[in-house]
């Protein structure tokens, strides 16, 4: 009887320990909040197709560099990181209006999205090209599927948005974003 009481108290104490709030280290990432699936934001690694109506010399493909800029003729380095394609088109339009063109008509489209990464218990971990409307399930399939040791539950994801790192878990039907880092953990048993 005494042994059962001790075991019960030990289990209660263990439960209390697991529900205690965790402290995050300084600089640690935040959990992924709902609603991060807003408009696509540009970042390093994206390749953009810029078109200026009737100005073929100003139209072409430009890459967002590591610092988050594109080097654009006549205008120079233009910030692209964190902007939508429409916001970048507006910035380029304003730059071209400053003494170069009277009424430029600029459009920006993503030519190639930055890659996503998958690591852990998948057959072929690594860097892969992003495909529109990709889910966690299709990302795992692209990486060759789970290994026999994979924990197929929630898949951990790290996502950077506007310079802030978010982490959390995603179900198989959740959308992957360009630049996401997916981690498939190993089963404990």
DAQUI-V156698 format. One line per field, one symbol per residue. psi: psi as a letter, one per 20 degrees, with the letter a starting at -180 (. if undefined). Layout:
# DAQUI-V156698
psi = ???
This chain:
# DAQUI-V156698
psi = ghgggggghghghghhhiiqqqqqqpjrrqqoqqjjkbqppqrpiqpqoppopkmhhiqapqqprhijqqopqhhbppphpiqrhghhhgghghghhmjgqgmqopqpqogpqqrrqprbmqhmqbpqpqpqkprgghghghjjrqrijqojbppqqpppplippqqaqqrhiqpqqpiqopporqqi.
